[in-house]
Amino acid sequence: MSMRIKLIIIGICIVVVFIIGTININQKINGRKTEDHNFITVEDNIITKAEALRLLSYLYYDKAAREALTFDITYEDSQMSGWYDTYVNAAYHMGLIDKDITENPGEALTYGKCKSLMDNLILKEPGFQSIYQGLTFEFTNQDKDMATKDFLEIYQAILSDPGIGVVTPKPGGPTISPKPGDPTVTPKPDDTIASPKPGDTVRKTLLKEETLLVLGKDASGENPGRMITDQGKYYYTNSADYIKYLSPDPASQEEKDNLTAGEQQGNSDTGEKKGASTAGEEKDDPAAGQNGEQAAEEVSDLAERYLDQGIKALTCGQEIVYIWSLAEEEITLHNVWIKQGEASTLEVFVSGLDKTFTTQYKLSDSLQKVVGDITIKAKKVVQLSVKPDMIQGKVLRIGDGFIEIEGYGKLPMDENMKIYNIYSTLSEEPSTSILVGYENTSFIVSEGKVSAALITGMIKAENIRVLLMTTNYKDIYHSSVKLTGTGKFTVTAGGTAKTYKKGDVVTIEAGDELLKQGRITVEPVAEEGKIRILSIKRTSGNPWYRGHIEISGEDQGLILVNELPLEEYLYAVIPSEMPTSYGPEALKVQALCARSYAYKQLLSNGLSRYGAHVDDSTSYQVYNNIAENENSILAVKETYGQVIEYQGEVISAYYFSTSSGHTAGVSEVWINGNDLPYLEGKLLVSEGGQGSEGEGSEDMEQYADLSSEESFRSFIKAKGLPTTDSEFNWYRWEVTLSAQNLKKVIDANLKKRYEANPEMILTKVKDDGQGKEGFISQPVDTVGSIVDIQVVKRESSGIVSEILIVGSEGTVKVRSEYNIRTMLAPLYDEIVRQDGSSVEKMSLLPSSFFALDVNKKNDKLASITLNGGGYGHGAGLSQNGVKALAEQGKKYEEIAAYFYKDTDIGFIYE
């Protein structure tokens, strides 16, 4: 090869390398990642369609609602897809654009296209007609690319509308905040509420101005693209920096004055094209602007650019829409954990981050492991206030804005109260981490308020606190309480105790003088003694309680809490949940489940506002409805401390009475629930007999998926199918509900169920906000006469998760098994079980595993017939299935592992 040819080849290679390098540099400048080679050039300071739609989407949807929308748009070219897809889809759901996308969202927005978007918005919201008034630009040259500053001007006009209640200032202008008394409505996902209609106030809760101190980035890996601030964590992956357009600060004004002549003219010719974006690509950096306007020398990541600085941002939920100014004022970080301070250095733990700040002045004293407020300005600590006062005691209750601590009474909580775990790895914890009934937390008190809680040790979950309900479990508030004891007992109030002898009866009324001294405690003198509450009736009569009883007064009445050892609590749970005649192995399984469930509930702290962990009703586990006995006590003692674990964590041990032969997954029973790997729905049948695991059996294959009507009907009517529950009465049942009785039950429950679960009761409307028929969540109390009832959705386990009720005055879709069982309750009709026995006046349908048949007379609904199986929600362990397996000789560990997949036995008291 000649030297000349070699030089030509080398020259070509150099040119290729130069071109590739130039492209890569250009991409880095614009913060983009290339997925194809079809570049769309967009000028600096020109807004893209994608960015315009992103901004508009926040008028209706926050991040969760936007991502929950059904994805209905289609791109003419799949290469058009990009980071903006969910925003474009949201704009379609808002009625701003068509579902068929023929133009690349990455292209520049023209003034004409902007006018079209605004006109469509006004069609939905006629009140927005005023947004065109007072604009500093016109839409006359409709084919010209739109300046970013002009779009932001009209966007602020939208935000300034009284129907929004939030505004970002125009350049140099003031901030207008929401007015007191503005209504708030929490936005719902798309499957529960349609796009807002004219007059709706959903947007009032969406957009908000906030001043944030940027502390860093979320490095957890669970939620990438989140900025950590003093006010919480905010997603900022697609956020924009609009300081040069919107900041009222003089320093920013000079930059605005230097905008090109073309930018200032808006509709006139703009200058040379500088930026570039790529079709169908995502951002290479979380904070790169949508139009590529950052200069190459700028730090493109917003969290890094404004680290330790205050910013003013427009937010939507936990997402930053854009930054519009730097905050020049001082910002105070309240109740920070100060690790140590020396000279001019302060090491703190704040918002989950270890931070080191320089102080403006040297510290007069060294600091270590204290709580205090620090004030930041210009990245320095300019003020420090340490809070040294600490108290400790058993937490009795955590109410709305207060903590009740034994020996101190009710103390108000600082609105910026923090909770720190300081006994192991330093961390900031949620409010549920302060467990009632325990003393593992110290409290920092300042000016009479609790500023911080310091968790100083692990919980050894030995005691549980049970909220006691009235007779028939009607209420948590008692008008009065009447007590006695098996032996001597004391009544303590305000530190003064009075002793009563066996058989003495003490009555405490709401408003009793003793309650003015605080909480009243009633407890037996002898360790083995019990307190009997004569004002409560259960199946076993007036119940006896181990441990002690606490009585507190509220405006609604008296609250009763029984605190006792967890193991002794189980003595009276087991017989209330399972007949003790089921035998020792079955009772030991029940003990495992009950202990696991109680442990999880104890740590979740769900009833801390009442000073309890659980209540004694079916809302948790039934406690002391049937008194403890030798069998239940023995089952607890033989499984002392044992729980069911999955990968080292105690499981949520859901259980129910009787299966239909198939259990359900969590999300099939509780629609908003998260599926758990150990609670998968499974067919409890095989050719090997009750409860054996013959995965290859013909029955297993035939009935593994029961989501179709045909397969479920075949399953529910199959004879001689060997399952764990097939010998029990509730295994199969049938009921016919008359149209008249259906109406009575539905009318009695529809409003209640809507108020309890508004997202689960959906009403059919002619206009769902998108110009078509659909279902929305709105108040409803009747559908009139019942015309038809249909199964809308059946899960793979066979459980019905949605039904349609058609009435003369409306149609509703009812979701979730509990709501369905309530609406179809055989309160006035007789239900027949598989042995021919009948049951009346049931306030719930036995289960949601049923086939539905409509019976008509003269073309009108006369009744419906339900052929069903099982009793209870159907997730987890079947108690009657446990009995059957125990009778086959299986041990309690085997039985637990059968129902809870891949689990082991653990111990909670180690």
C-alpha positions, -999 to 999 in steps of 0.1 A, spaced: 0 0 0 14 34 -11 22 61 14 -4 83 -2 -32 58 3 -21 53 39 -22 91 45 -57 93 29 -69 65 52 -54 81 83 -70 114 73 -104 98 69 -100 82 104 -91 115 119 -121 132 103 -144 104 116 -130 106 151 -134 144 150 -171 141 139 -179 115 166 -162 136 192 -181 167 182 -214 149 184 -206 135 218 -195 170 231 -227 185 216 -248 158 234 -231 164 267 -237 202 264 -274 196 259 -277 170 287 -291 143 264 -285 107 257 -287 96 221 -309 66 211 -310 73 174 -294 97 149 -324 118 140 -315 151 157 -342 177 162 -325 211 167 -343 235 190 -330 270 198 -318 280 232 -347 298 251 -373 281 228 -398 258 245 -405 223 232 -439 208 229 -428 182 255 -419 208 281 -451 227 275 -472 195 280 -451 186 311 -459 220 327 -496 218 318 -500 182 331 -494 194 367 -526 214 366 -544 181 368 -521 153 379 -493 148 404 -466 122 398 -486 92 412 -518 101 394 -500 108 361 -482 75 362 -515 57 371 -532 69 339 -540 43 313 -515 48 285 -537 56 255 -516 77 232 -499 62 201 -469 76 182 -469 77 145 -432 67 147 -420 47 177 -388 67 177 -409 97 189 -411 81 224 -390 97 251 -388 109 286 -420 129 281 -443 100 274 -463 102 306 -467 139 303 -480 137 267 -504 109 278 -516 132 306 -522 160 281 -544 136 261 -564 127 292 -568 164 299 -584 168 265 -556 191 252 -543 169 224 -554 139 202 -544 104 212 -526 99 178 -493 118 180 -481 127 146 -455 154 155 -425 148 177 -429 162 212 -392 171 212 -398 197 185 -403 234 193 -437 246 203 -450 272 179 -472 301 189 -501 286 169 -498 252 187 -497 270 220 -528 289 211 -545 256 203 -535 241 236 -548 271 255 -581 271 235 -586 234 244 -579 242 280 -605 270 280 -630 246 265 -626 224 296 -623 254 320 -642 284 306 -630 304 336 -596 304 320 -606 328 292 -589 356 311 -555 341 306 -550 360 273 -555 394 290 -525 415 297 -500 393 278 -469 411 265 -468 391 233 -493 381 206 -501 350 186 -501 366 152 -471 348 138 -484 313 145 -456 293 127 -428 308 148 -412 289 175 -423 301 209 -399 317 234 -397 300 268 -403 333 286 -436 338 267 -449 304 275 -440 309 312 -459 342 311 -491 325 299 -485 296 323 -483 320 352 -515 336 339 -531 301 343 -517 297 378 -529 332 387 -565 322 380 -586 322 412 -596 286 405 -560 275 409 -551 294 440 -513 293 434 -490 314 413 -453 319 405 -444 355 402 -439 372 368 -404 386 364 -399 410 392 -434 404 405 -448 394 439 -458 360 451 -495 352 454 -503 325 479 -535 304 482 -562 321 501 -574 309 535 -604 287 533 -597 274 498 -611 238 495 -588 209 491 -594 176 474 -569 148 472 -564 138 435 -572 102 427 -556 78 402 -573 76 368 -590 43 376 -610 59 404 -617 95 392 -620 110 358 -603 142 347 -617 173 366 -647 190 352 -654 227 351 -658 239 386 -638 211 402 -612 221 428 -588 192 424 -560 214 412 -560 234 444 -539 208 462 -514 202 434 -492 232 427 -475 250 456 -446 274 460 -420 263 485 -387 276 498 -363 246 500 -328 242 513 -310 218 490 -291 193 511 -281 166 486 -293 137 465 -311 105 475 -284 77 474 -307 49 486 -311 35 451 -348 29 458 -359 62 444 -333 77 421 -337 112 409 -348 127 442 -334 158 458 -331 159 495 -342 192 511 -351 205 545 -388 200 536 -384 164 524 -374 145 493 -385 157 458 -383 141 424 -365 163 400 -356 141 370 -375 163 346 -375 196 365 -364 228 349 -343 258 361 -361 289 351 -343 314 374 -331 335 344 -367 339 333 -386 342 365 -363 354 393 -372 389 407 -336 393 419 -316 421 403 -287 398 396 -310 376 374 -325 407 357 -292 414 340 -292 380 325 -328 385 313 -318 418 298 -291 400 278 -316 377 261 -313 379 223 -333 404 204 -352 375 189 -362 362 223 -373 396 234 -396 399 204 -411 366 209 -429 363 175 -402 379 155 -372 360 140 -351 344 166 -314 341 163 -291 313 154 -300 278 164 -278 266 193 -294 237 212 -302 202 201 -325 174 213 -328 139 201 -360 122 191 -370 93 213 -344 99 240 -342 103 277 -321 127 297 -286 117 305 -288 138 337 -316 142 362 -316 179 361 -308 188 324 -334 213 312 -360 203 286 -347 227 260 -309 222 265 -304 258 277 -277 251 303 -243 263 293 -215 237 290 -197 250 320 -227 249 343 -233 220 367 -262 203 350 -275 184 381 -298 207 400 -291 191 433 -254 197 428 -258 231 413 -277 244 443 -262 223 471 -265 239 505 -284 268 490 -320 279 493 -342 278 463 -377 289 455 -395 262 436 -430 254 422 -438 219 434 -465 194 427 -467 169 455 -432 155 460 -420 167 426 -403 199 416 -419 215 386 -393 242 382 -370 264 402 -378 301 398 -354 319 422 -327 316 447 -337 322 483 -317 350 499 -333 348 533 -321 327 562 -334 292 564 -337 274 598 -333 236 601 -353 226 631 -345 199 656 -314 187 639 -293 159 654 -259 176 661 -233 149 660 -205 172 671 -194 208 669 -159 222 674 -145 256 666 -161 267 633 -172 232 622 -206 217 629 -213 180 619 -251 173 618 -275 146 607 -304 161 588 -330 146 565 -311 113 565 -278 129 555 -245 135 573 -236 171 567 -208 194 577 -214 231 579 -190 260 586 -202 284 613 -200 321 608 -186 325 643 -166 301 664 -185 280 688 -181 290 724 -184 254 736 -179 219 721 -210 200 713 -218 163 710 -249 143 704 -275 170 711 -306 184 693 -309 219 682 -320 244 655 -294 257 630 -300 287 608 -283 288 573 -275 317 551 -250 318 522 -240 282 530 -229 290 566 -245 285 600 -253 320 613 -273 309 644 -274 279 666 -299 270 694 -293 238 714 -321 220 732 -307 202 762 -338 192 783 -346 155 782 -373 133 798 -381 96 797 -412 75 805 -436 49 791 -455 62 761 -492 59 768 -507 75 738 -498 95 707 -527 117 697 -533 145 672 -504 169 680 -496 154 714 -478 126 732 -489 113 765 -460 101 787 -464 83 820 -456 108 848 -457 139 825 -492 137 810 -500 151 776 -472 171 760 -478 190 727 -455 181 698 -435 207 680 -447 210 644 -411 203 633 -406 174 657 -381 148 646 -376 112 656 -340 97 656 -329 61 661 -296 66 680 -291 31 694 -278 14 662 -273 30 628 -282 67 631 -314 73 612 -345 94 610 -377 75 617 -414 79 610 -439 87 637 -450 51 640 -416 42 654 -426 56 688 -444 26 703 -471 31 729 -466 9 760 -428 10 759 -400 31 774 -373 28 748 -376 65 738 -363 97 753 -378 130 745 -362 164 740 -385 191 754 -382 228 746 -407 256 756 -431 230 768 -432 211 735 -416 178 724 -390 188 698 -375 154 692 -378 117 702 -346 96 706 -351 59 702 -325 45 726 -330 7 724 -346 -22 706 -382 -32 713 -386 -65 731 -423 -70 722 -434 -86 754 -466 -65 761 -495 -55 740 -522 -29 745 -557 -37 734 -585 -12 728 -617 -27 743 -649 -20 724 -684 -18 738 -709 -47 739 -715 -61 703 -684 -42 692 -705 -11 684 -681 16 695 -647 24 711 -662 50 734 -680 38 766 -705 60 784 -695 43 817 -675 14 829 -682 -10 858 -654 -32 872 -646 -57 898 -617 -81 905 -610 -118 913 -592 -106 944 -580 -73 957 -575 -46 931 -564 -9 930 -577 21 912 -550 47 907 -556 83 895 -532 113 898 -506 92 916 -531 82 944 -541 45 947 -572 32 964 -575 -6 972 -607 -25 968 -614 -61 980 -627 -90 960 -662 -85 947 -663 -47 952 -678 -30 922 -663 3 910 -683 25 885 -666 53 865 -688 76 844 -678 98 816 -668 131 832 -659 115 865 -639 137 889 -611 112 889 -605 117 852 -596 153 859 -564 140 874 -556 122 842 -556 85 832 -571 60 856 -554 26 860 -572 -4 875 -551 -35 883 -551 -66 905 -529 -67 935 -519 -103 930 -499 -112 898 -524 -139 889 -554 -117 895 -579 -105 869 -602 -75 863 -637 -82 853 -656 -55 833 -693 -58 841 -704 -32 816 -692 -52 786 -709 -84 774 -693 -110 752 -702 -145 741 -687 -159 773 -705 -133 794 -687 -104 812 -651 -109 803 -622 -112 827 -589 -95 818 -553 -102 827 -529 -73 831 -543 -39 839 -571 -16 825 -565 20 817 -594 45 814 -591 79 798 -618 105 792 -625 120 758 -653 143 746 -671 113 730 -668 91 762 -644 67 779 -615 49 762 -606 15 777 -572 -1 771 -561 -35 784 -523 -38 787 -510 -73 793 -482 -97 782 -484 -107 745 -484 -144 754 -513 -140 778 -532 -120 752 -530 -150 729 -546 -172 756 -579 -154 748 -574 -149 711 -571 -185 702 -605 -197 715 -622 -165 701 -608 -173 666 -608 -211 665 -628 -238 684 -604 -254 708 -620 -287 700 -599 -286 667 -571 -303 686 -536 -294 698 -518 -292 664 -545 -269 649 -544 -247 680 -506 -244 677 -510 -233 641 -535 -207 653 -511 -196 680 -483 -191 654 -506 -170 632 -521 -150 661 -486 -142 675 -472 -133 641 -502 -111 634 -501 -94 668 -464 -88 666 -467 -70 632 -496 -49 644 -477 -40 676 -448 -26 656 -471 -9 631 -486 12 659 -518 17 640 -540 26 671 -514 48 688 -539 77 688 -560 57 713 -530 44 732 -533 9 718 -518 -16 693 -550 -35 683 -586 -36 693 -606 -67 704 -628 -70 673 -627 -86 639 -609 -55 627 -578 -71 642 -581 -104 660 -610 -112 682 -599 -112 718 -617 -125 749 -650 -131 732 -646 -167 742 -627 -170 775 -593 -187 776 -591 -224 786 -566 -251 792 -562 -260 756 -556 -225 744 -531 -218 772 -512 -250 764 -510 -242 726 -495 -208 735 -470 -222 759 -459 -250 735 -452 -224 708 -438 -197 732 -424 -168 712 -426 -186 679 -437 -167 647 -438 -174 610 -410 -157 590 -402 -152 554 -366 -144 547 -360 -135 583 -390 -111 586 -422 -119 605 -450 -123 580 -485 -108 579 -502 -140 588 -537 -135 573 -562 -163 580 -599 -169 575 -625 -196 583 -631 -218 553 -618 -219 518 -637 -225 486 -608 -249 476 -587 -221 463 -570 -193 483 -565 -157 469 -535 -134 466 -534 -102 487 -541 -78 458 -571 -100 447 -587 -95 482 -575 -60 489 -573 -42 456 -547 -16 468 -527 -42 487 -492 -53 476 -489 -90 467 -467 -110 491 -446 -139 479 -457 -161 508 -494 -154 502 -499 -164 467 -533 -178 458 -532 -216 455 -555 -245 446 -559 -267 477 -566 -298 458 -547 -328 442 -553 -364 434 -532 -373 465 -561 -362 488 -568 -333 511 -540 -308 512 -513 -328 495 -490 -312 469 -495 -332 438 -487 -303 414 -490 -325 384 -525 -337 390 -552 -332 364 -574 -313 389 -545 -289 396 -541 -281 359 -579 -278 352 -586 -254 381 -553 -236 386 -568 -205 369 -605 -197 378 -607 -162 362 -631 -173 335 -668 -178 343 -667 -212 327 -638 -226 347 -652 -211 380 -686 -225 375 -672 -259 367 -650 -257 399 -678 -245 422 -702 -272 411 -677 -300 409 -686 -330 431 -661 -351 451 -633 -327 446 -608 -335 474 -597 -302 490 -586 -293 525 -620 -278 533 -644 -300 513 -659 -317 544 -670 -285 561 -705 -269 558 -693 -236 544 -673 -252 517 -703 -248 494 -734 -226 498 -763 -212 478 -786 -182 483 -813 -165 463 -817 -128 470 -850 -111 459 -848 -78 440 -867 -61 468 -844 -74 495 -814 -65 474 -826 -29 471 -830 -27 509 -795 -40 516 -778 -19 488 -796 13 499 -786 7 535 -749 2 526 -741 22 495 -735 55 511 -716 39 540 -693 20 517 -687 50 496 -677 71 526 -654 43 538 -638 36 504 -647 63 479 -623 49 453 -640 15 454 -676 28 447 -677 43 412 -707 58 396 -714 57 358 -717 91 342 -723 103 306 -692 125 307 -662 113 326 -644 145 319 -630 133 286 -663 136 266 -672 99 270 -691 76 293 -672 63 322 -670 58 360 -660 83 386 -659 84 423 -687 106 436 -712 105 465 -741 81 460 -767 67 482 -791 47 459 -794 34 424 -832 31 426 -849 -2 418 -824 -30 409 -825 -37 372 -795 -60 368 -763 -72 386 -733 -85 368 -698 -99 376 -674 -75 360 -641 -90 371 -631 -123 385 -595 -131 396 -575 -162 389 -584 -176 424 -621 -173 414 -628 -144 438 -651 -117 424 -634 -84 427 -658 -61 408 -695 -62 402 -719 -38 384 -752 -28 399 -776 -14 374 -805 5 388 -834 26 376 -817 58 389 -781 50 382 -753 24 378 -724 18 401 -693 -4 400 -685 -20 433 -648 -30 439 -631 -53 465 -644 -84 481 -656 -68 514 -677 -41 496 -692 -68 474 -700 -90 504 -717 -61 521 -738 -51 490 -749 -87 485 -755 -96 522 -783 -122 527 -797 -101 556 -833 -109 546 -828 -142 527 -819 -177 538 -785 -191 528 -783 -229 525 -750 -247 532 -738 -279 516 -752 -302 543 -787 -286 538 -786 -265 570 -796 -229 566 -785 -196 581 -804 -163 583 -798 -126 589 -762 -125 577 -748 -90 574 -721 -102 550 -721 -127 522 -700 -156 534 -673 -150 507 -668 -133 473 -662 -167 457 -695 -172 439 -712 -176 405 -741 -152 399 -773 -160 380 -800 -135 373 -836 -146 376 -862 -125 357 -900 -124 356 -918 -105 329 -885 -92 317 -878 -76 351 -853 -87 377 -870 -109 402 -839 -122 421 -803 -133 418 -789 -167 428 -754 -171 441 -736 -204 442 -705 -199 463 -679 -214 484 -659 -206 515 -663 -183 545 -640 -152 549 -617 -131 527 -598 -161 513 -562 -149 517 -536 -169 536 -546 -198 559 -579 -216 561 -587 -225 597 -609 -254 587 -582 -265 563 -558 -265 592 -581 -288 611 -583 -312 582 -545 -314 578 -540 -318 615 -564 -348 615 -543 -363 588 -514 -363 612 -495 -333 600 -475 -312 625 -481 -275 631 -448 -265 614 -458 -285 582 -493 -270 582 -480 -234 585 -455 -240 557 -483 -254 535 -504 -223 536 -475 -198 538 -451 -205 509 -413 -207 516 -417 -197 553 -398 -208 584 -405 -207 622 -387 -178 640 -385 -165 675 -393 -129 686 -378 -128 721 -341 -134 712 
